């Protein structure tokens, strides 16, 4: 008997079946969800409420302070970079147009 090749549409193996083939025991690594955040805070609150308050203020001020002090200058710097890149690209297109015109003019002069 001659072995026949499978058609191309049978070659695709879904990723789930590959995992089932090579990983008989599935390992599920869980990511923290918002429901898991209060648990450590509750334990810390029972130990020291002042520490939890300080940590929340520290996180809040660190997040928004960093965004305010570094975010605004970085946003304006990004706008400046985009404007300079746009000017460069426009200049390169204009240079190309000029060179094409110069090449066409040179071709006309050579034909005369």
Secondary structure by P-SEA (a helix, b strand, c coil): cbbbbcccccccccaaaaaaacccbbbbbbcccccccaaaaaaaaaacaaaaaaaaaaaaaaaaaaaaacaaaaaaaaaaaaaaaaaaaaaaaaaaaaaaaaaaaaaaaaac
